[in-house]
């Protein structure tokens, strides 16, 4: 696994995405991508007595779906990389307790899906694992309770705010088999341009996304024409134009090749989606559901998925700190049987 340039890993064995799982909640199931998810759960509580427990079940269910598709059992899993938005990543921790597999917890906020996928591919490519899982989840009501106002409070939001996606996403990576291939990962740096409001997450994350995508093209020597699609995680309708502007200032023009998962997942006319989706599950379910379907149908051959994350906490916001952000990008290519 050589390092290319400053921040990009090349996976020479091209680890395989053997199976993916994408499960969402009711609002996501009413959006334009509904047919592309493995499951839609109409109960935001997922049969549990708290939203936090429901979030854990979303993660566990996504993992179960990915393993079932890959025909791999938990005894064959060498490592699980997982994380979420809650304090001490309790969703991932408690799900790992249920799954009972070797576990490494992550906190990359909404960049966790691609952070985990990059690490899973690295672990398989280097020979330290035959099968590695990458998983994440988020829940609208748990995120609101932790980072803004509890749902029951009914606090008003500005149009620039985003709607945290309720769902779980998982990917099972193996050395050999049929499926899309993971060929590169560009690991982002933390970027902070001083935005402090938790209602301006798209604007806060845009510079990190631009920085990582620019670095990817510099490191690999590729051009936008080498990709069928370039997707950011959850910049939504506020952040994506800002990221595009920042990249164009540096001479990188992506045209209509760049999309955003936070824009794709909801119809703008849906109630209370504001500027679009966010949350750990946003990039995960769109990638492992919608984009994998398009790849399986032959519509996409090579994509660059750049998940974006805001690394704030309630405490840092209350103390007036700005929001440091990071973005991690992974290249997925259509392989045999994809």
PLY file of the C-alpha trace (Angstrom):
ply
format ascii 1.0
element vertex 338
property float x
property float y
property float z
element edge 337
property int vertex1
property int vertex2
end_header
0.00 0.00 0.00
2.16 2.89 -1.21
1.64 6.49 -0.23
1.06 8.72 -3.25
1.93 12.38 -2.84
1.09 13.82 0.56
-2.15 12.22 1.71
-3.33 9.49 -0.66
-3.10 5.73 -0.17
-3.13 3.38 -3.16
-4.45 -0.11 -2.50
-2.59 -2.37 -4.91
-4.69 -5.46 -4.16
-7.90 -3.47 -4.75
-9.95 -4.80 -1.81
-13.50 -5.79 -2.64
-16.77 -4.43 -1.29
-18.32 -7.84 -0.69
-21.53 -6.52 0.81
-23.11 -3.28 1.93
-26.06 -2.42 4.13
-28.17 0.75 4.06
-31.19 1.07 6.33
-33.07 4.32 6.93
-35.90 5.84 8.91
-39.33 7.12 7.83
-38.36 10.57 6.55
-35.54 9.17 4.41
-37.97 6.55 3.14
-40.18 9.35 1.81
-37.31 10.90 -0.16
-36.27 10.42 -3.79
-33.83 7.57 -3.05
-36.33 5.35 -1.20
-36.09 2.48 -3.70
-32.30 2.28 -3.29
-32.13 1.43 0.41
-32.10 -2.13 1.70
-34.71 -1.41 4.36
-36.95 1.47 5.46
-38.02 1.39 9.10
-41.21 3.36 9.61
-40.68 3.35 13.39
-38.12 5.95 14.46
-37.86 4.10 17.78
-37.05 0.82 15.98
-39.06 -1.00 18.65
-36.84 0.38 21.43
-37.67 2.62 24.39
-35.23 5.42 23.49
-33.86 7.02 20.34
-30.30 6.19 21.42
-31.16 2.50 21.55
-32.87 2.85 18.19
-29.71 4.32 16.68
-27.76 1.30 17.90
-30.27 -1.02 16.23
-29.88 0.87 12.95
-26.13 0.21 13.06
-26.53 -3.43 14.03
-29.10 -4.00 11.29
-26.89 -2.43 8.62
-24.05 -4.75 9.64
-26.36 -7.77 9.52
-27.49 -6.83 6.01
-23.91 -6.37 4.77
-22.81 -9.72 6.22
-25.84 -11.48 4.77
-25.18 -10.11 1.28
-21.53 -11.16 1.50
-22.40 -14.58 2.95
-19.92 -13.95 5.77
-20.55 -14.76 9.43
-19.45 -12.77 12.47
-16.84 -15.46 13.22
-15.14 -14.52 9.93
-14.89 -10.80 10.76
-11.35 -9.84 11.76
-12.06 -6.23 12.72
-14.93 -3.76 12.95
-14.31 -0.03 12.47
-17.32 1.95 13.65
-18.28 5.33 15.06
-21.14 7.76 15.51
-21.99 11.24 16.79
-22.88 10.53 20.40
-20.65 11.11 23.42
-18.05 8.35 23.77
-19.41 6.84 20.49
-21.89 4.80 22.53
-23.83 3.66 19.47
-20.75 1.95 18.04
-19.52 0.72 21.41
-22.79 -0.94 22.36
-23.30 -2.39 18.87
-19.80 -3.87 19.04
-20.80 -5.48 22.33
-23.71 -7.17 20.54
-21.66 -8.18 17.49
-18.78 -9.54 19.62
-16.05 -9.03 17.01
-12.66 -7.26 17.34
-13.48 -3.57 17.45
-11.72 -0.26 16.85
-13.89 2.78 17.58
-13.76 5.92 15.45
-14.87 9.50 15.78
-14.83 11.35 12.51
-18.30 12.84 12.93
-20.07 12.77 9.56
-16.83 11.70 7.82
-16.90 8.38 9.72
-18.30 6.31 6.84
-15.35 6.94 4.53
-12.82 7.04 7.38
-13.94 3.55 8.33
-13.97 2.33 4.73
-10.45 3.65 4.14
-9.17 1.89 7.27
-10.98 -1.33 6.40
-9.44 -1.31 2.92
-6.00 -0.54 4.36
-6.26 -3.41 6.83
-7.29 -5.90 4.15
-4.82 -4.62 1.57
-1.92 -4.94 4.03
-2.86 -8.49 4.96
-3.80 -7.82 8.56
-7.39 -8.95 7.95
-9.30 -11.14 5.53
-12.60 -9.46 6.29
-13.04 -5.97 7.75
-16.28 -4.15 8.52
-16.84 -0.40 8.42
-20.09 0.87 9.93
-21.80 3.98 11.24
-25.21 5.33 12.17
-27.02 8.50 13.16
-30.50 9.44 14.32
-32.22 12.77 13.92
-33.55 12.88 17.47
-30.33 11.79 19.20
-28.28 14.36 17.31
-30.75 17.13 18.00
-30.74 16.29 21.69
-26.96 16.31 21.88
-25.91 19.13 19.60
-28.85 21.53 19.45
-32.23 21.28 21.19
-34.23 18.16 22.12
-36.93 17.33 19.60
-39.60 17.83 22.25
-38.44 21.43 22.73
-39.61 22.42 19.27
-36.83 24.96 18.73
-36.89 26.88 15.45
-34.04 26.49 12.96
-32.75 28.80 10.25
-32.93 27.67 6.59
-29.15 27.08 6.58
-29.44 24.28 9.13
-29.60 20.62 8.13
-31.67 17.56 8.90
-29.72 14.72 10.51
-30.34 11.48 8.66
-31.78 8.57 10.62
-30.18 5.36 9.44
-27.33 2.89 9.53
-24.67 2.07 6.94
-22.15 -0.75 6.75
-19.63 -2.16 4.30
-17.86 -5.51 4.43
-14.44 -5.47 2.77
-12.57 -8.59 1.70
-9.40 -9.55 -0.14
-11.07 -11.45 -2.96
-14.53 -11.92 -4.37
-17.05 -10.22 -6.60
-18.01 -6.60 -6.19
-16.82 -3.02 -6.48
-13.15 -2.39 -5.75
-11.61 0.14 -3.39
-8.51 1.54 -5.06
-7.50 4.77 -3.28
-8.18 6.82 -0.17
-7.20 10.43 0.47
-6.97 11.21 4.18
-8.02 14.75 5.02
-6.46 17.37 7.24
-8.41 19.32 9.83
-9.48 22.69 8.41
-11.10 25.47 10.42
-12.09 28.82 8.91
-13.68 30.13 12.08
-17.39 29.33 11.74
-18.96 28.85 15.17
-22.68 28.26 14.66
-23.90 24.63 14.78
-26.62 25.76 12.35
-24.00 26.49 9.67
-22.48 23.03 9.30
-22.44 23.03 5.51
-20.43 26.23 5.38
-18.11 24.98 8.13
-17.33 21.70 6.32
-16.99 23.11 2.79
-13.31 24.14 3.13
-12.32 20.68 4.39
-14.09 19.01 1.47
-12.41 21.32 -1.03
-9.01 20.75 0.56
-9.27 16.94 0.41
-10.61 16.82 -3.15
-7.91 19.21 -4.36
-5.28 17.09 -2.63
-6.66 13.91 -4.20
-6.24 15.25 -7.71
-2.80 16.67 -6.93
-1.61 13.39 -5.39
-2.97 11.07 -8.08
-2.42 13.26 -11.13
-5.94 12.49 -12.23
-8.50 14.90 -13.62
-12.27 15.11 -13.10
-12.70 13.33 -16.43
-11.30 10.18 -14.79
-14.45 9.96 -12.64
-18.07 9.39 -13.46
-19.16 11.09 -10.25
-17.63 13.00 -7.33
-19.79 13.09 -4.23
-19.43 15.07 -1.01
-20.96 13.85 2.23
-23.32 16.40 3.68
-22.52 19.93 2.60
-26.08 20.32 1.34
-27.39 23.36 -0.49
-25.38 25.87 1.54
-22.01 24.14 1.67
-21.71 22.58 -1.79
-21.64 25.88 -3.73
-19.01 27.17 -1.29
-16.82 24.10 -1.79
-17.18 24.40 -5.56
-16.18 28.06 -5.39
-13.11 27.28 -3.25
-11.98 24.59 -5.70
-12.52 26.79 -8.73
-10.37 29.47 -7.10
-7.59 26.85 -7.15
-8.25 25.97 -10.79
-10.27 22.79 -10.29
-13.55 22.78 -12.22
-15.84 19.81 -11.58
-18.90 21.02 -13.48
-21.90 18.74 -13.17
-19.79 15.82 -11.94
-20.03 16.88 -8.31
-23.09 16.05 -6.22
-23.82 16.01 -2.49
-25.39 13.20 -0.47
-27.20 15.70 1.74
-28.93 17.15 -1.31
-29.67 13.79 -2.92
-31.32 12.09 0.04
-34.24 14.48 0.58
-36.68 16.21 -1.71
-36.40 19.97 -1.05
-40.18 20.09 -0.66
-40.16 17.62 2.22
-41.03 19.29 5.53
-38.23 20.25 7.89
-35.27 19.11 5.80
-33.98 22.70 5.60
-30.86 22.89 3.40
-30.51 19.08 3.20
-29.26 16.05 5.05
-26.36 15.54 7.44
-25.22 13.03 10.04
-22.96 9.98 9.99
-25.56 7.94 8.10
-26.06 10.52 5.34
-23.00 9.74 3.21
-23.08 6.10 4.28
-26.63 5.20 3.20
-26.44 7.21 -0.03
-23.15 5.53 -0.98
-24.01 1.98 0.09
-27.57 2.23 -1.17
-28.06 4.64 -4.06
-24.53 4.77 -5.52
-23.93 1.02 -5.24
-27.20 0.39 -7.09
-26.12 2.73 -9.88
-22.75 0.99 -10.02
-24.39 -2.45 -10.16
-26.56 -1.28 -13.03
-23.52 -0.10 -14.96
-24.32 3.61 -14.72
-21.13 4.39 -12.76
-17.66 2.97 -13.30
-15.48 5.00 -10.96
-16.57 7.36 -8.19
-14.85 9.52 -5.59
-16.79 9.73 -2.32
-15.65 12.50 0.04
-17.37 12.28 3.43
-17.29 15.48 5.48
-17.30 15.85 9.26
-17.55 18.66 11.80
-15.42 17.82 14.84
-17.26 19.86 17.43
-18.83 18.88 20.74
-21.60 20.51 22.77
-18.95 21.70 25.22
-16.78 23.33 22.57
-19.81 25.13 21.12
-20.90 26.37 24.53
-17.42 27.73 25.13
-17.51 29.70 21.88
-14.99 27.60 19.96
-15.04 27.51 16.19
-15.76 24.25 14.35
-12.77 22.22 13.08
-13.71 20.00 10.15
-12.23 17.09 8.20
-13.05 15.20 5.01
-11.89 11.76 3.85
-12.24 10.57 0.26
-12.36 6.99 -1.10
-12.25 5.82 -4.71
-14.65 2.97 -5.55
-14.52 1.31 -8.97
-16.91 -1.10 -10.59
-15.39 -4.59 -10.57
-16.42 -7.98 -11.82
-19.85 -8.86 -10.53
-20.37 -5.29 -9.28
0 1
1 2
2 3
3 4
4 5
5 6
6 7
7 8
8 9
9 10
10 11
11 12
12 13
13 14
14 15
15 16
16 17
17 18
18 19
19 20
20 21
21 22
22 23
23 24
24 25
25 26
26 27
27 28
28 29
29 30
30 31
31 32
32 33
33 34
34 35
35 36
36 37
37 38
38 39
39 40
40 41
41 42
42 43
43 44
44 45
45 46
46 47
47 48
48 49
49 50
50 51
51 52
52 53
53 54
54 55
55 56
56 57
57 58
58 59
59 60
60 61
61 62
62 63
63 64
64 65
65 66
66 67
67 68
68 69
69 70
70 71
71 72
72 73
73 74
74 75
75 76
76 77
77 78
78 79
79 80
80 81
81 82
82 83
83 84
84 85
85 86
86 87
87 88
88 89
89 90
90 91
91 92
92 93
93 94
94 95
95 96
96 97
97 98
98 99
99 100
100 101
101 102
102 103
103 104
104 105
105 106
106 107
107 108
108 109
109 110
110 111
111 112
112 113
113 114
114 115
115 116
116 117
117 118
118 119
119 120
120 121
121 122
122 123
123 124
124 125
125 126
126 127
127 128
128 129
129 130
130 131
131 132
132 133
133 134
134 135
135 136
136 137
137 138
138 139
139 140
140 141
141 142
142 143
143 144
144 145
145 146
146 147
147 148
148 149
149 150
150 151
151 152
152 153
153 154
154 155
155 156
156 157
157 158
158 159
159 160
160 161
161 162
162 163
163 164
164 165
165 166
166 167
167 168
168 169
169 170
170 171
171 172
172 173
173 174
174 175
175 176
176 177
177 178
178 179
179 180
180 181
181 182
182 183
183 184
184 185
185 186
186 187
187 188
188 189
189 190
190 191
191 192
192 193
193 194
194 195
195 196
196 197
197 198
198 199
199 200
200 201
201 202
202 203
203 204
204 205
205 206
206 207
207 208
208 209
209 210
210 211
211 212
212 213
213 214
214 215
215 216
216 217
217 218
218 219
219 220
220 221
221 222
222 223
223 224
224 225
225 226
226 227
227 228
228 229
229 230
230 231
231 232
232 233
233 234
234 235
235 236
236 237
237 238
238 239
239 240
240 241
241 242
242 243
243 244
244 245
245 246
246 247
247 248
248 249
249 250
250 251
251 252
252 253
253 254
254 255
255 256
256 257
257 258
258 259
259 260
260 261
261 262
262 263
263 264
264 265
265 266
266 267
267 268
268 269
269 270
270 271
271 272
272 273
273 274
274 275
275 276
276 277
277 278
278 279
279 280
280 281
281 282
282 283
283 284
284 285
285 286
286 287
287 288
288 289
289 290
290 291
291 292
292 293
293 294
294 295
295 296
296 297
297 298
298 299
299 300
300 301
301 302
302 303
303 304
304 305
305 306
306 307
307 308
308 309
309 310
310 311
311 312
312 313
313 314
314 315
315 316
316 317
317 318
318 319
319 320
320 321
321 322
322 323
323 324
324 325
325 326
326 327
327 328
328 329
329 330
330 331
331 332
332 333
333 334
334 335
335 336
336 337
